């Protein structure tokens, strides 16, 4: 409880001082029962006004002084920062009144995939040597070759997050990928459940 109170105070203090990174992750995933327009209004208010601390009521309040800017963006070294993420589809940013740089994560290119796969295999080899799991190192191109030989799975790797998941399945299945996409999903879920069960069993009661 003491640590929680200390952390709460630190966060309030940092917000008032403009030293916080605020992340609204997955704006398009707001539940249907929540009015997204109300959420956008709250975001606009947060961007529009500074934050003060009400000592009497021990809570954060919006400043009476409008900033008309995103917390001192005229000086990029000062003020709270905001990141809002969403899928490409939909106009979820249209009602936000303030300029926020908009960036799109590109699909993973073939060269990027090759670099990712080789880096992943190098890491696996290093871990294997340290833990003495295998006596022989795997070919660093092995994962990339496995992926590119299967069109269905190769198509999934344009998404960096899915590419990471595929690599994890490959490692957990001892250097083999399922031939069909549905089998890949099944293996990924199976391994995820196994890991959760193991964590639960190993956790102190």
ChimeraX commands (.cxc) that place a marker at each C-alpha (Angstrom):
marker #1 position 0.00,0.00,0.00 radius 0.5
marker #1 position 2.82,2.36,0.83 radius 0.5
marker #1 position 4.47,1.71,-2.54 radius 0.5
marker #1 position 1.14,2.26,-4.33 radius 0.5
marker #1 position 0.62,5.60,-2.59 radius 0.5
marker #1 position 4.17,6.66,-3.42 radius 0.5
marker #1 position 3.74,5.66,-7.08 radius 0.5
marker #1 position 0.40,7.50,-7.28 radius 0.5
marker #1 position 1.98,10.66,-5.88 radius 0.5
marker #1 position 4.92,10.38,-8.28 radius 0.5
marker #1 position 2.60,10.03,-11.30 radius 0.5
marker #1 position 0.47,13.01,-10.25 radius 0.5
marker #1 position 3.57,15.11,-9.71 radius 0.5
marker #1 position 5.01,14.06,-13.09 radius 0.5
marker #1 position 1.73,14.86,-14.89 radius 0.5
marker #1 position 1.62,18.36,-13.42 radius 0.5
marker #1 position 5.28,18.91,-14.34 radius 0.5
marker #1 position 4.69,17.63,-17.89 radius 0.5
marker #1 position 7.00,14.62,-17.67 radius 0.5
marker #1 position 4.55,11.84,-18.60 radius 0.5
marker #1 position 4.13,9.79,-21.76 radius 0.5
marker #1 position 0.39,9.03,-22.14 radius 0.5
marker #1 position -0.49,6.11,-24.43 radius 0.5
marker #1 position -4.02,5.53,-25.74 radius 0.5
marker #1 position -3.53,2.05,-27.17 radius 0.5
marker #1 position -6.04,0.66,-29.68 radius 0.5
marker #1 position -8.48,3.54,-30.13 radius 0.5
marker #1 position -10.47,1.41,-32.61 radius 0.5
marker #1 position -10.92,-1.30,-29.97 radius 0.5
marker #1 position -13.06,0.79,-27.63 radius 0.5
marker #1 position -16.02,-1.44,-26.62 radius 0.5
marker #1 position -19.26,-0.82,-28.48 radius 0.5
marker #1 position -21.10,0.11,-25.26 radius 0.5
marker #1 position -18.69,3.03,-24.73 radius 0.5
marker #1 position -19.48,6.26,-26.56 radius 0.5
marker #1 position -16.31,6.90,-28.57 radius 0.5
marker #1 position -17.27,10.56,-29.09 radius 0.5
marker #1 position -17.14,11.10,-25.31 radius 0.5
marker #1 position -13.69,9.54,-25.24 radius 0.5
marker #1 position -12.51,11.85,-28.03 radius 0.5
marker #1 position -13.86,14.84,-26.08 radius 0.5
marker #1 position -11.84,13.75,-23.04 radius 0.5
marker #1 position -8.70,13.40,-25.18 radius 0.5
marker #1 position -9.27,16.86,-26.68 radius 0.5
marker #1 position -9.70,18.35,-23.20 radius 0.5
marker #1 position -6.52,16.66,-22.02 radius 0.5
marker #1 position -4.61,18.06,-25.00 radius 0.5
marker #1 position -6.16,21.50,-24.67 radius 0.5
marker #1 position -5.62,22.23,-21.01 radius 0.5
marker #1 position -2.78,21.88,-18.58 radius 0.5
marker #1 position -3.08,19.77,-15.45 radius 0.5
marker #1 position -3.10,21.15,-11.92 radius 0.5
marker #1 position -3.12,19.39,-8.57 radius 0.5
marker #1 position -5.96,20.12,-6.15 radius 0.5
marker #1 position -4.28,19.78,-2.75 radius 0.5
marker #1 position -7.52,20.09,-0.77 radius 0.5
marker #1 position -9.23,17.20,-2.58 radius 0.5
marker #1 position -6.02,15.30,-3.40 radius 0.5
marker #1 position -6.80,14.94,-7.10 radius 0.5
marker #1 position -5.70,16.14,-10.50 radius 0.5
marker #1 position -7.79,18.82,-12.19 radius 0.5
marker #1 position -7.69,20.53,-15.55 radius 0.5
marker #1 position -6.11,23.96,-15.43 radius 0.5
marker #1 position -8.34,27.00,-15.96 radius 0.5
marker #1 position -5.73,28.24,-18.42 radius 0.5
marker #1 position -6.23,26.96,-21.95 radius 0.5
marker #1 position -2.97,26.01,-23.58 radius 0.5
marker #1 position -4.27,25.85,-27.16 radius 0.5
marker #1 position -1.36,23.57,-27.86 radius 0.5
marker #1 position -0.24,20.13,-26.80 radius 0.5
marker #1 position 1.55,21.06,-23.61 radius 0.5
marker #1 position 4.29,23.34,-24.91 radius 0.5
marker #1 position 4.85,21.63,-28.26 radius 0.5
marker #1 position 6.54,24.81,-29.40 radius 0.5
marker #1 position 9.42,23.55,-27.32 radius 0.5
marker #1 position 9.76,19.81,-28.12 radius 0.5
marker #1 position 11.75,19.21,-24.94 radius 0.5
marker #1 position 8.96,20.30,-22.57 radius 0.5
marker #1 position 5.56,18.86,-21.68 radius 0.5
marker #1 position 3.63,15.60,-21.51 radius 0.5
marker #1 position 3.72,13.46,-24.64 radius 0.5
marker #1 position 0.89,11.51,-26.24 radius 0.5
marker #1 position 0.77,8.41,-28.43 radius 0.5
marker #1 position -2.52,7.19,-29.90 radius 0.5
marker #1 position -2.62,3.88,-31.77 radius 0.5
marker #1 position -5.31,2.39,-33.99 radius 0.5
marker #1 position -5.78,0.23,-37.07 radius 0.5
marker #1 position -5.43,1.85,-40.49 radius 0.5
marker #1 position -9.15,1.42,-41.24 radius 0.5
marker #1 position -11.52,4.06,-39.90 radius 0.5
marker #1 position -11.32,7.79,-39.23 radius 0.5
marker #1 position -10.76,7.65,-35.51 radius 0.5
marker #1 position -8.49,10.71,-35.49 radius 0.5
marker #1 position -10.74,13.04,-37.45 radius 0.5
marker #1 position -12.37,14.57,-34.35 radius 0.5
marker #1 position -9.12,15.23,-32.50 radius 0.5
marker #1 position -8.64,19.00,-32.74 radius 0.5
marker #1 position -4.91,19.14,-32.25 radius 0.5
marker #1 position -2.08,18.28,-34.59 radius 0.5
marker #1 position -0.40,15.01,-33.73 radius 0.5
marker #1 position 2.14,13.56,-36.18 radius 0.5
marker #1 position 0.54,10.53,-37.85 radius 0.5
marker #1 position 2.78,7.58,-38.56 radius 0.5
marker #1 position 1.96,4.25,-40.23 radius 0.5
marker #1 position 3.88,1.08,-39.43 radius 0.5
marker #1 position 4.85,-0.40,-42.77 radius 0.5
marker #1 position 4.45,-4.04,-43.66 radius 0.5
marker #1 position 7.61,-6.04,-43.05 radius 0.5
marker #1 position 9.66,-6.20,-46.25 radius 0.5
marker #1 position 11.42,-9.33,-47.42 radius 0.5
marker #1 position 14.81,-7.91,-46.39 radius 0.5
marker #1 position 13.45,-6.95,-42.97 radius 0.5
marker #1 position 12.01,-10.45,-42.52 radius 0.5
marker #1 position 15.35,-12.02,-43.44 radius 0.5
marker #1 position 17.17,-9.80,-40.95 radius 0.5
marker #1 position 14.59,-10.57,-38.24 radius 0.5
marker #1 position 14.85,-14.34,-38.84 radius 0.5
marker #1 position 18.65,-14.39,-38.81 radius 0.5
marker #1 position 18.77,-12.24,-35.65 radius 0.5
marker #1 position 16.20,-14.52,-34.00 radius 0.5
marker #1 position 18.16,-17.66,-34.89 radius 0.5
marker #1 position 21.42,-16.14,-33.65 radius 0.5
marker #1 position 19.72,-15.37,-30.34 radius 0.5
marker #1 position 18.32,-18.92,-30.11 radius 0.5
marker #1 position 21.77,-20.36,-30.81 radius 0.5
marker #1 position 23.34,-18.22,-28.09 radius 0.5
marker #1 position 20.71,-19.29,-25.56 radius 0.5
marker #1 position 21.10,-22.94,-26.58 radius 0.5
marker #1 position 24.86,-22.80,-26.04 radius 0.5
marker #1 position 24.46,-21.13,-22.64 radius 0.5
marker #1 position 21.84,-23.62,-21.46 radius 0.5
marker #1 position 23.51,-26.57,-23.25 radius 0.5
marker #1 position 20.23,-27.55,-24.87 radius 0.5
marker #1 position 21.89,-28.64,-28.13 radius 0.5
marker #1 position 25.40,-29.44,-29.16 radius 0.5
marker #1 position 25.03,-28.19,-32.73 radius 0.5
marker #1 position 24.06,-24.68,-33.77 radius 0.5
marker #1 position 21.11,-24.21,-36.12 radius 0.5
marker #1 position 21.59,-22.58,-39.51 radius 0.5
marker #1 position 20.68,-18.89,-39.13 radius 0.5
marker #1 position 18.82,-19.00,-42.48 radius 0.5
marker #1 position 16.76,-22.01,-41.44 radius 0.5
marker #1 position 13.75,-20.09,-40.08 radius 0.5
marker #1 position 13.63,-17.75,-43.09 radius 0.5
marker #1 position 13.81,-20.71,-45.49 radius 0.5
marker #1 position 10.97,-22.49,-43.65 radius 0.5
marker #1 position 8.75,-19.41,-43.82 radius 0.5
marker #1 position 9.38,-18.59,-47.48 radius 0.5
marker #1 position 8.68,-22.16,-48.56 radius 0.5
marker #1 position 5.09,-21.86,-47.34 radius 0.5
marker #1 position 3.06,-19.16,-49.12 radius 0.5
marker #1 position 0.26,-19.10,-46.53 radius 0.5
marker #1 position 2.62,-18.57,-43.62 radius 0.5
marker #1 position 4.92,-16.26,-45.60 radius 0.5
marker #1 position 1.95,-13.94,-46.26 radius 0.5
marker #1 position 1.35,-13.59,-42.51 radius 0.5
marker #1 position 4.86,-12.30,-41.85 radius 0.5
marker #1 position 4.15,-8.88,-43.37 radius 0.5
marker #1 position 2.77,-8.19,-39.89 radius 0.5
marker #1 position 5.76,-7.82,-37.49 radius 0.5
marker #1 position 3.75,-9.10,-34.53 radius 0.5
marker #1 position 2.65,-12.24,-36.40 radius 0.5
marker #1 position 6.21,-12.78,-37.62 radius 0.5
marker #1 position 7.33,-12.79,-33.99 radius 0.5
marker #1 position 4.62,-15.31,-33.10 radius 0.5
marker #1 position 5.57,-17.58,-36.00 radius 0.5
marker #1 position 9.21,-17.52,-34.89 radius 0.5
marker #1 position 8.14,-18.50,-31.36 radius 0.5
marker #1 position 6.12,-21.47,-32.69 radius 0.5
marker #1 position 9.08,-22.52,-34.82 radius 0.5
marker #1 position 11.36,-22.53,-31.78 radius 0.5
marker #1 position 8.86,-24.31,-29.53 radius 0.5
marker #1 position 8.16,-26.95,-32.20 radius 0.5
marker #1 position 11.88,-27.78,-32.40 radius 0.5
marker #1 position 12.64,-26.21,-35.75 radius 0.5
marker #1 position 9.51,-27.06,-37.72 radius 0.5
marker #1 position 6.53,-25.03,-38.87 radius 0.5
marker #1 position 3.08,-26.52,-39.51 radius 0.5
marker #1 position 2.20,-26.68,-43.20 radius 0.5
marker #1 position -1.28,-25.18,-42.87 radius 0.5
marker #1 position -2.19,-21.82,-41.42 radius 0.5
marker #1 position -4.94,-23.30,-39.23 radius 0.5
marker #1 position -2.40,-25.73,-37.73 radius 0.5
marker #1 position -0.07,-22.82,-37.04 radius 0.5
marker #1 position -2.81,-21.01,-35.12 radius 0.5
marker #1 position -3.62,-24.19,-33.21 radius 0.5
marker #1 position 0.03,-24.70,-32.24 radius 0.5
marker #1 position 0.40,-21.07,-31.20 radius 0.5
marker #1 position -2.67,-21.27,-28.93 radius 0.5
marker #1 position -1.59,-24.66,-27.57 radius 0.5
marker #1 position 1.86,-23.37,-26.65 radius 0.5
marker #1 position 0.36,-20.22,-25.14 radius 0.5
marker #1 position -1.94,-22.28,-22.90 radius 0.5
marker #1 position 0.95,-24.58,-21.91 radius 0.5
marker #1 position 3.02,-21.56,-20.91 radius 0.5
marker #1 position 0.17,-20.07,-18.86 radius 0.5
marker #1 position -0.45,-23.40,-17.09 radius 0.5
marker #1 position 3.27,-23.75,-16.33 radius 0.5
marker #1 position 3.40,-20.21,-14.93 radius 0.5
marker #1 position 0.35,-20.92,-12.78 radius 0.5
marker #1 position 1.80,-24.20,-11.43 radius 0.5
marker #1 position 5.19,-22.63,-10.73 radius 0.5
marker #1 position 3.78,-19.51,-9.09 radius 0.5
marker #1 position 3.89,-19.36,-5.28 radius 0.5
marker #1 position 0.52,-19.94,-3.62 radius 0.5
marker link #1:1,2 radius 0.2
marker link #1:2,3 radius 0.2
marker link #1:3,4 radius 0.2
marker link #1:4,5 radius 0.2
marker link #1:5,6 radius 0.2
marker link #1:6,7 radius 0.2
marker link #1:7,8 radius 0.2
marker link #1:8,9 radius 0.2
marker link #1:9,10 radius 0.2
marker link #1:10,11 radius 0.2
marker link #1:11,12 radius 0.2
marker link #1:12,13 radius 0.2
marker link #1:13,14 radius 0.2
marker link #1:14,15 radius 0.2
marker link #1:15,16 radius 0.2
marker link #1:16,17 radius 0.2
marker link #1:17,18 radius 0.2
marker link #1:18,19 radius 0.2
marker link #1:19,20 radius 0.2
marker link #1:20,21 radius 0.2
marker link #1:21,22 radius 0.2
marker link #1:22,23 radius 0.2
marker link #1:23,24 radius 0.2
marker link #1:24,25 radius 0.2
marker link #1:25,26 radius 0.2
marker link #1:26,27 radius 0.2
marker link #1:27,28 radius 0.2
marker link #1:28,29 radius 0.2
marker link #1:29,30 radius 0.2
marker link #1:30,31 radius 0.2
marker link #1:31,32 radius 0.2
marker link #1:32,33 radius 0.2
marker link #1:33,34 radius 0.2
marker link #1:34,35 radius 0.2
marker link #1:35,36 radius 0.2
marker link #1:36,37 radius 0.2
marker link #1:37,38 radius 0.2
marker link #1:38,39 radius 0.2
marker link #1:39,40 radius 0.2
marker link #1:40,41 radius 0.2
marker link #1:41,42 radius 0.2
marker link #1:42,43 radius 0.2
marker link #1:43,44 radius 0.2
marker link #1:44,45 radius 0.2
marker link #1:45,46 radius 0.2
marker link #1:46,47 radius 0.2
marker link #1:47,48 radius 0.2
marker link #1:48,49 radius 0.2
marker link #1:49,50 radius 0.2
marker link #1:50,51 radius 0.2
marker link #1:51,52 radius 0.2
marker link #1:52,53 radius 0.2
marker link #1:53,54 radius 0.2
marker link #1:54,55 radius 0.2
marker link #1:55,56 radius 0.2
marker link #1:56,57 radius 0.2
marker link #1:57,58 radius 0.2
marker link #1:58,59 radius 0.2
marker link #1:59,60 radius 0.2
marker link #1:60,61 radius 0.2
marker link #1:61,62 radius 0.2
marker link #1:62,63 radius 0.2
marker link #1:63,64 radius 0.2
marker link #1:64,65 radius 0.2
marker link #1:65,66 radius 0.2
marker link #1:66,67 radius 0.2
marker link #1:67,68 radius 0.2
marker link #1:68,69 radius 0.2
marker link #1:69,70 radius 0.2
marker link #1:70,71 radius 0.2
marker link #1:71,72 radius 0.2
marker link #1:72,73 radius 0.2
marker link #1:73,74 radius 0.2
marker link #1:74,75 radius 0.2
marker link #1:75,76 radius 0.2
marker link #1:76,77 radius 0.2
marker link #1:77,78 radius 0.2
marker link #1:78,79 radius 0.2
marker link #1:79,80 radius 0.2
marker link #1:80,81 radius 0.2
marker link #1:81,82 radius 0.2
marker link #1:82,83 radius 0.2
marker link #1:83,84 radius 0.2
marker link #1:84,85 radius 0.2
marker link #1:85,86 radius 0.2
marker link #1:86,87 radius 0.2
marker link #1:87,88 radius 0.2
marker link #1:88,89 radius 0.2
marker link #1:89,90 radius 0.2
marker link #1:90,91 radius 0.2
marker link #1:91,92 radius 0.2
marker link #1:92,93 radius 0.2
marker link #1:93,94 radius 0.2
marker link #1:94,95 radius 0.2
marker link #1:95,96 radius 0.2
marker link #1:96,97 radius 0.2
marker link #1:97,98 radius 0.2
marker link #1:98,99 radius 0.2
marker link #1:99,100 radius 0.2
marker link #1:100,101 radius 0.2
marker link #1:101,102 radius 0.2
marker link #1:102,103 radius 0.2
marker link #1:103,104 radius 0.2
marker link #1:104,105 radius 0.2
marker link #1:105,106 radius 0.2
marker link #1:106,107 radius 0.2
marker link #1:107,108 radius 0.2
marker link #1:108,109 radius 0.2
marker link #1:109,110 radius 0.2
marker link #1:110,111 radius 0.2
marker link #1:111,112 radius 0.2
marker link #1:112,113 radius 0.2
marker link #1:113,114 radius 0.2
marker link #1:114,115 radius 0.2
marker link #1:115,116 radius 0.2
marker link #1:116,117 radius 0.2
marker link #1:117,118 radius 0.2
marker link #1:118,119 radius 0.2
marker link #1:119,120 radius 0.2
marker link #1:120,121 radius 0.2
marker link #1:121,122 radius 0.2
marker link #1:122,123 radius 0.2
marker link #1:123,124 radius 0.2
marker link #1:124,125 radius 0.2
marker link #1:125,126 radius 0.2
marker link #1:126,127 radius 0.2
marker link #1:127,128 radius 0.2
marker link #1:128,129 radius 0.2
marker link #1:129,130 radius 0.2
marker link #1:130,131 radius 0.2
marker link #1:131,132 radius 0.2
marker link #1:132,133 radius 0.2
marker link #1:133,134 radius 0.2
marker link #1:134,135 radius 0.2
marker link #1:135,136 radius 0.2
marker link #1:136,137 radius 0.2
marker link #1:137,138 radius 0.2
marker link #1:138,139 radius 0.2
marker link #1:139,140 radius 0.2
marker link #1:140,141 radius 0.2
marker link #1:141,142 radius 0.2
marker link #1:142,143 radius 0.2
marker link #1:143,144 radius 0.2
marker link #1:144,145 radius 0.2
marker link #1:145,146 radius 0.2
marker link #1:146,147 radius 0.2
marker link #1:147,148 radius 0.2
marker link #1:148,149 radius 0.2
marker link #1:149,150 radius 0.2
marker link #1:150,151 radius 0.2
marker link #1:151,152 radius 0.2
marker link #1:152,153 radius 0.2
marker link #1:153,154 radius 0.2
marker link #1:154,155 radius 0.2
marker link #1:155,156 radius 0.2
marker link #1:156,157 radius 0.2
marker link #1:157,158 radius 0.2
marker link #1:158,159 radius 0.2
marker link #1:159,160 radius 0.2
marker link #1:160,161 radius 0.2
marker link #1:161,162 radius 0.2
marker link #1:162,163 radius 0.2
marker link #1:163,164 radius 0.2
marker link #1:164,165 radius 0.2
marker link #1:165,166 radius 0.2
marker link #1:166,167 radius 0.2
marker link #1:167,168 radius 0.2
marker link #1:168,169 radius 0.2
marker link #1:169,170 radius 0.2
marker link #1:170,171 radius 0.2
marker link #1:171,172 radius 0.2
marker link #1:172,173 radius 0.2
marker link #1:173,174 radius 0.2
marker link #1:174,175 radius 0.2
marker link #1:175,176 radius 0.2
marker link #1:176,177 radius 0.2
marker link #1:177,178 radius 0.2
marker link #1:178,179 radius 0.2
marker link #1:179,180 radius 0.2
marker link #1:180,181 radius 0.2
marker link #1:181,182 radius 0.2
marker link #1:182,183 radius 0.2
marker link #1:183,184 radius 0.2
marker link #1:184,185 radius 0.2
marker link #1:185,186 radius 0.2
marker link #1:186,187 radius 0.2
marker link #1:187,188 radius 0.2
marker link #1:188,189 radius 0.2
marker link #1:189,190 radius 0.2
marker link #1:190,191 radius 0.2
marker link #1:191,192 radius 0.2
marker link #1:192,193 radius 0.2
marker link #1:193,194 radius 0.2
marker link #1:194,195 radius 0.2
marker link #1:195,196 radius 0.2
marker link #1:196,197 radius 0.2
marker link #1:197,198 radius 0.2
marker link #1:198,199 radius 0.2
marker link #1:199,200 radius 0.2
marker link #1:200,201 radius 0.2
marker link #1:201,202 radius 0.2
marker link #1:202,203 radius 0.2
marker link #1:203,204 radius 0.2
marker link #1:204,205 radius 0.2
view
